[in-house]
Amino acid sequence: MTSTEQSLSGRIALVTGATSGIGRATAIQLARQGAGVIVHGRDADRGEQVVAEIAQEGGKARFLTADLSDPTEIRRLADEAGEGGEVDVLVNNAGISWFGPTADLDVATYDALFDANVRAPYFLVAALAPRMAANGGGSIVNVASMAGTIGLAGGAAYGGTKATLTAMTRAWAAEFSPSGVRVNAVAPGPVFTAADPERIEALGATTLLGRAAQADEIAQVITFLSSPAAAYVTGTTVAADGGRTAI
Ligand SMILES: NC(=O)c1ccc[n+]([C@@H]2O[C@H](COP(=O)([O-])OP(=O)(O)OC[C@H]3O[C@@H](n4cnc5c(N)ncnc54)[C@H](OP(=O)(O)O)[C@@H]3O)[C@@H](O)[C@H]2O)c1
């Protein structure tokens, strides 16, 4: 790797939900940029596999587990993440989705959606952004969704969580950017990850590019926003959706 490729050399990045999908791809790309990556998730086997993959490429990573539906675990994760040095980059990627008729969504699943997609990023930012500010700055990237912008039948609650996350992104940018902490979001369109491939493929066909994305294509945008290459970018939500929200 050349020095220009390693834009995050010496930085520490915490990627939530890095045991799978977009988070995994992001952890690998951030490590290629020289960051020491904290791979977070619940599944320790998959987490250690990501750590091993990064190590094989010559990168640095460690795994931390936490169930983000539990606020006590969120606090513990934030504390443990800071043990090897302050976190410079936080990628709030972990999340869950649910699609179906509004009348079919039970209260427990509704709460689980908002706990994972809204409450967890909120309290991770609450724990880490002030520390980043005290440390001279940092970058936070929240993984939202095009479902937060367009009306997808069956996606009212999920879209609600992601629209909330983009609103919080703007407010956090206003709160923390003056202290050097940039806060942005990426709003992916359909991405081939763990979720139902047929639904993803059908949604992909409705985009201007006529296809769904690979996780790496979203990770590229997250990595850009995390890095000094995006030094003048804060408070924005970047659509990585094959043009779907342009129409
Ligand atoms: N795939 C898409 O089409 C798409 C489109 C737009 C936005 N997004 C957003 O992108 C993000 C990543 O999605 P993905 O498709 O890559 O998901 P994925 O492959 O299902 O991975 C989800 C990750 O989140 C973690 N996670 C979920 N709930 C958690 C909890 N309560 N505590 C701790 N970790 C938790 C999982 O950890 P374990 O597996 O270790 O339990 C896993 O690492 C999500 O926020 C999603 O809403 C996805």
Ligand as a Chemical Component Dictionary entry (heavy atoms), coordinates in Angstrom:
data_LIG
# 
_chem_comp.id                   LIG 
_chem_comp.type                 NON-POLYMER 
_chem_comp.pdbx_formal_charge   0 
_chem_comp.three_letter_code    LIG 
# 
loop_
_chem_comp_atom.comp_id 
_chem_comp_atom.atom_id 
_chem_comp_atom.alt_atom_id 
_chem_comp_atom.type_symbol 
_chem_comp_atom.charge 
_chem_comp_atom.model_Cartn_x 
_chem_comp_atom.model_Cartn_y 
_chem_comp_atom.model_Cartn_z 
_chem_comp_atom.pdbx_ordinal 
LIG N1  N1  N 0  -28.857 -4.648  2.863  1  
LIG C1  C1  C 0  -29.585 -3.633  2.407  2  
LIG O1  O1  O 0  -30.287 -3.719  1.371  3  
LIG C2  C2  C 0  -29.572 -2.315  3.149  4  
LIG C3  C3  C 0  -30.110 -1.198  2.503  5  
LIG C4  C4  C 0  -30.124 0.011   3.153  6  
LIG C5  C5  C 0  -29.601 0.117   4.426  7  
LIG N2  N2  N 1  -29.097 -0.981  5.041  8  
LIG C6  C6  C 0  -28.575 -0.807  6.411  9  
LIG O2  O2  O 0  -27.224 -1.180  6.432  10 
LIG C7  C7  C 0  -26.874 -1.678  7.727  11 
LIG C8  C8  C 0  -26.203 -3.042  7.570  12 
LIG O3  O3  O 0  -27.093 -3.890  6.890  13 
LIG P1  P1  P 0  -26.665 -5.299  6.275  14 
LIG O4  O4  O 0  -27.637 -5.602  5.197  15 
LIG O5  O5  O -1 -25.203 -5.293  6.004  16 
LIG O6  O6  O 0  -27.025 -6.228  7.531  17 
LIG P2  P2  P 0  -26.615 -7.701  7.953  18 
LIG O7  O7  O 0  -25.749 -8.368  6.939  19 
LIG O8  O8  O 0  -27.875 -8.345  8.404  20 
LIG O9  O9  O 0  -25.724 -7.372  9.243  21 
LIG C9  C9  C 0  -26.279 -6.726  10.343 22 
LIG C10 C10 C 0  -25.192 -6.514  11.358 23 
LIG O10 O10 O 0  -25.757 -5.820  12.476 24 
LIG C11 C11 C 0  -25.490 -6.556  13.653 25 
LIG N3  N3  N 0  -26.601 -6.358  14.584 26 
LIG C12 C12 C 0  -27.920 -6.341  14.322 27 
LIG N4  N4  N 0  -28.624 -6.150  15.445 28 
LIG C13 C13 C 0  -27.701 -6.049  16.450 29 
LIG C14 C14 C 0  -27.799 -5.876  17.859 30 
LIG N5  N5  N 0  -28.969 -5.761  18.501 31 
LIG N6  N6  N 0  -26.660 -5.830  18.577 32 
LIG C15 C15 C 0  -25.480 -5.949  17.967 33 
LIG N7  N7  N 0  -25.310 -6.137  16.656 34 
LIG C16 C16 C 0  -26.427 -6.181  15.909 35 
LIG C17 C17 C 0  -25.319 -8.003  13.218 36 
LIG O11 O11 O 0  -24.525 -8.668  14.174 37 
LIG P3  P3  P 0  -24.493 -10.300 14.344 38 
LIG O12 O12 O 0  -24.766 -10.883 12.985 39 
LIG O13 O13 O 0  -23.102 -10.563 14.830 40 
LIG O14 O14 O 0  -25.535 -10.624 15.332 41 
LIG C18 C18 C 0  -24.610 -7.827  11.877 42 
LIG O15 O15 O 0  -23.232 -7.656  12.067 43 
LIG C19 C19 C 0  -28.181 -1.719  8.522  44 
LIG O16 O16 O 0  -28.262 -0.578  9.341  45 
LIG C20 C20 C 0  -29.254 -1.700  7.440  46 
LIG O17 O17 O 0  -30.453 -1.157  7.911  47 
LIG C21 C21 C 0  -29.070 -2.203  4.438  48 
# 
loop_
_chem_comp_bond.comp_id 
_chem_comp_bond.atom_id_1 
_chem_comp_bond.atom_id_2 
_chem_comp_bond.value_order 
_chem_comp_bond.pdbx_ordinal 
LIG N1  C1  SING 1  
LIG C1  O1  DOUB 2  
LIG C1  C2  SING 3  
LIG C2  C3  SING 4  
LIG C2  C21 DOUB 5  
LIG C3  C4  DOUB 6  
LIG C4  C5  SING 7  
LIG C5  N2  DOUB 8  
LIG N2  C6  SING 9  
LIG N2  C21 SING 10 
LIG C6  O2  SING 11 
LIG C6  C20 SING 12 
LIG O2  C7  SING 13 
LIG C7  C8  SING 14 
LIG C7  C19 SING 15 
LIG C8  O3  SING 16 
LIG O3  P1  SING 17 
LIG P1  O4  DOUB 18 
LIG P1  O5  SING 19 
LIG P1  O6  SING 20 
LIG O6  P2  SING 21 
LIG P2  O7  DOUB 22 
LIG P2  O8  SING 23 
LIG P2  O9  SING 24 
LIG O9  C9  SING 25 
LIG C9  C10 SING 26 
LIG C10 O10 SING 27 
LIG C10 C18 SING 28 
LIG O10 C11 SING 29 
LIG C11 N3  SING 30 
LIG C11 C17 SING 31 
LIG N3  C12 SING 32 
LIG N3  C16 SING 33 
LIG C12 N4  DOUB 34 
LIG N4  C13 SING 35 
LIG C13 C14 SING 36 
LIG C13 C16 DOUB 37 
LIG C14 N5  SING 38 
LIG C14 N6  DOUB 39 
LIG N6  C15 SING 40 
LIG C15 N7  DOUB 41 
LIG N7  C16 SING 42 
LIG C17 O11 SING 43 
LIG C17 C18 SING 44 
LIG O11 P3  SING 45 
LIG P3  O12 DOUB 46 
LIG P3  O13 SING 47 
LIG P3  O14 SING 48 
LIG C18 O15 SING 49 
LIG C19 O16 SING 50 
LIG C19 C20 SING 51 
LIG C20 O17 SING 52 
# 
